[in-house]
């Protein structure tokens, strides 16, 4: 059992949550010349097509979601911004993932985030609320009663109130948007998990990189789908100026949080180890930052 699996099981015990064993993610059988890649980089002009192509290339949503599953899809909805500002996850990407989960047999797909600005405005302005409901998913506002103190014993965090629903799901799909961040350098997949934290999140800024890695080691993420349809190149994480937005029409997907974030860094002319959380995550066995050691498949749709 690796450190991440040990922490997840410890968290569940401390929360008093009784769950069946989590499904092992096993790739479907592929021919020798068509091995399931570690990372898929899908590009094209239609976000639903680009997203669906990425998931299909990873083996399809049934690799991650089984019939009867309850799935959490966790985008970035933190800011009162419209999709063109690239401060929140693209609504078409989120809706496509919801649809694919339901098509795979999911019983319910729930979407939520603990927002920075007013939640009702964020859900509406981002376009995510309408897109999710149209796709058959359920939007939840965060309920403060569902945060429970969790013993983490990580690099920086010893305990922290985390949202219990994230541990009760059969599958968790993390759907961040790629953008700059004044403290972290970039906000990508691992940092997006701050949306399941209760309490005053500003307190972790003193050791931000290590705290982000502690979260990544604790939250049981099944799949990461990094939205780079539009990226925010300056003045993140909130943005507010169209001149800071660059359109890439790209989705990056994989199961290794560190690896997806490492590839995401390249969109900004960086390497993964330029980002503290990626470097610390790799050093502590959360994932792989060395892209040369991975199978990366690039697809144009």
Secondary structure, 3 states (H helix, E strand, C coil): CCHHHHHHHHHHHHHCCCCCCCCCCCCCCCCCCCCCCCEEEEECCCHHHHHHHHHHHCCCHHHCCCCCCEEEEEECCCCCCCHHHCCCCCHHHHHHHHHHHHHCCCCEEEECCCCCCCHHHHHHHCCHHHHHHHHCCEECCCCHHHEEEEECCCCCCCEEEEECHHHHCCEEEEECEEEEECCCEEECHHHHHHHHECCCHHHHHHHHHHHHHHHHHHCCCCEEEEEEEEEECCCCCCCCCHHHEEEEEEEEEECCHHHHHHHHHHCCCCCHHHCHHHHHHHHCCCCCCCHHHCCEEEEEC
